Amino acid sequence: MPDPRVARVTVIIAGSPKSFDDAVQIGFARATKTLRGITGIRIVEQRVAVEDAKIKEYRVRLEVIFVLET
């Protein structure tokens, strides 16, 4: 029987002036600096910050799933 794995989820909020995709990439890059064993990311929310009738920043809230080390 294989060893059971336990995963954890942490929330990261990231932003980019370019696009939602870029915000996801920024959030993922930051997560990989401190989390090991990442197995997936879920995009929970997308928002934009508006200033002077223009989109100033694309924002995402991500759930990062990673396996806990034994």
C-alpha positions as CSV (number, residue, x, y, z in Angstrom):
1,M,0.0,0.0,0.0
2,P,1.5,3.4,-0.9
3,D,2.2,6.0,1.7
4,P,-0.8,8.3,2.2
5,R,-0.2,11.9,1.1
6,V,-1.6,15.0,2.9
7,A,-2.0,18.2,1.0
8,R,-2.5,21.8,2.1
9,V,-4.0,24.8,0.4
10,T,-2.7,28.4,0.8
11,V,-4.2,31.5,-0.7
12,I,-2.1,34.0,-2.7
13,I,-3.3,37.3,-4.1
14,A,-1.3,38.7,-7.0
15,G,-1.6,41.6,-9.4
16,S,-0.3,42.8,-12.8
17,P,-0.8,45.9,-14.9
18,K,-0.8,43.7,-18.0
19,S,-3.3,40.8,-17.8
20,F,-5.0,38.2,-15.6
21,D,-2.6,35.6,-17.1
22,D,0.4,37.7,-16.0
23,A,-1.0,38.0,-12.5
24,V,-1.4,34.2,-12.3
25,Q,2.2,33.8,-13.5
26,I,3.5,36.3,-10.9
27,G,1.5,34.6,-8.1
28,F,2.8,31.2,-9.2
29,A,6.4,32.4,-9.4
30,R,6.2,33.8,-5.9
31,A,4.6,30.6,-4.5
32,T,7.5,28.5,-5.9
33,K,10.0,30.6,-3.9
34,T,8.7,29.3,-0.6
35,L,6.5,26.3,-1.2
36,R,7.7,22.9,-2.3
37,G,5.6,20.1,-3.7
38,I,3.0,22.3,-5.5
39,T,0.6,20.0,-7.4
40,G,-2.0,22.6,-8.6
41,I,-3.4,26.0,-8.5
42,R,-7.1,27.1,-8.6
43,I,-8.1,30.5,-9.7
44,V,-10.7,31.5,-7.2
45,E,-11.4,35.1,-8.2
46,Q,-10.5,37.7,-10.8
47,R,-10.9,41.4,-10.3
48,V,-9.7,44.6,-11.8
49,A,-8.7,47.9,-10.1
50,V,-10.0,50.9,-12.0
51,E,-8.7,54.4,-11.9
52,D,-9.7,57.4,-14.1
53,A,-12.1,55.1,-16.1
54,K,-9.2,52.8,-17.1
55,I,-8.1,49.4,-15.8
56,K,-5.1,50.0,-13.6
57,E,-4.4,46.4,-12.4
58,Y,-5.6,42.9,-13.0
59,R,-5.9,40.9,-9.7
60,V,-6.3,37.2,-9.0
61,R,-6.8,35.2,-5.9
62,L,-5.2,31.8,-6.1
63,E,-5.5,28.7,-4.0
64,V,-2.1,26.9,-4.2
65,I,-2.2,23.2,-3.4
66,F,0.9,21.5,-2.2
67,V,1.8,18.1,-0.6
68,L,3.2,18.3,2.9
69,E,6.5,16.6,3.4
70,T,6.7,13.6,5.6
